């Protein structure tokens, strides 16, 4: 894990597991969450690569410069219509699910229709 000087000191101060394991439970949880966040951050780029497309190919399908695709893949905040267009350009379908405490997951159906109506 790459960390700055201050964060490295905090990381080093986390206790080791008393059973001889080098990594404590807390360290393991931090590493797991780090991997989850990295996976979320890289999701669009990995999706595109999994499909076997280049940024230039996706850009051509969306009618925009390749540099926009690069920025989009690094973005953590975008319009639903932009995300939907990207997902469709790589051959997918966007679904949005809402997870509420103590409730079953709710999937928003026809989100594409909703976005199209808003963009009219």
N, C-alpha and C positions, 0 to 999 in steps of 0.2 A: 504494500500500500504506500503510495507516495504522499508524503505529508510535509508541511512546513515545520520549522524548528519548534514552535510552541506546541503544535498539534502532536509532533513526535514525542515531546516530553510527556504529554497527557497519555498518549498511547503506551509509552514505556512504563508509566506508573500504574497501568491497569494490572490487577493481581493475576498471577499465574494460577492455574488450577492446582489445588493442593494434592491432587492424585498423580502428579508427575506429568500431566499434559502441559505442553508449552503454551497452549492458547487457552485462556479462560473462557467460560461461557459467554461473558460480556463481549470479549474480543470476537468470538465466533459470530455472535449476533450482529456486531458492527460489520464484519466482513460479508455476511449474508446480505445485509441491507445495502451495502456498497455495491455488491454485484447486481442486486435488483435495480438500483438507481442507474447504474451503468447500462443495463439492458434496456431500460425505458428510454434513456437518452439516445442510444444508438438504434432504437427500434426501426425508424424509417429507413435509415441507411442499410441496416441488416436485411430488412424486408426486400428492398430493391436488389441487393446483392444475392439474396436467396432465390429470387425470381430470375436472376441472371441478366439484369439490365444495367446499363451505365447511366450516369446522371444525364448525359447528352441525349440518350434515348428517351428517358422520362421527360426531359425538357421539350423534346420535339413533340411528344404526344400531348403535352400540355400547352404547347405554343408559347413557350417562354425561354429566356436564356438559361444556359446550364448553371450560371452563377446563382440564379434564383433557387434552383434545386438544391445547391450546396447550402445556401442559407436556410432553406426550408427544413432540411434534414437536421440542422443544428438548432432549430427553433424549439422553444418549449411552450410557445403560445401562438396559436394560429386560428384562423376562422375555420369553422366546421366545413364550409364549402371548399376551402383550400385543401384541407386534409382529405375530404372525400374525393376531390379531383386527383390528388396524388395516389391514393389507394386504388382508385379505378384505373389510373394510368399504368399501374404495375399489375393489373388484372384482378384486383380484389374488390371486396364489397365492404363498406364501412357500416359497422353496427355500434350503437352506443348503449351501454348498460349502466344502470344506476344501482349501486349497492348501498342499502340503508341498514342501520343497526337493527338487529332483531326482525328483519323482514327479508323475504326472498328477493333475489336480484330481479330488477325490472328492466326489460329491453325496450328501448324506444324504437317503435316500428315506423317505417316510412320517413325516416329522418331526411332522406334525400328529397322527398316531396315537400317537407317542411322548409328545407333550405331553398328549394326552387321557388316556393311561394314568397319567401322573404326577399329573394333577390329580384322579384318581378318589377 
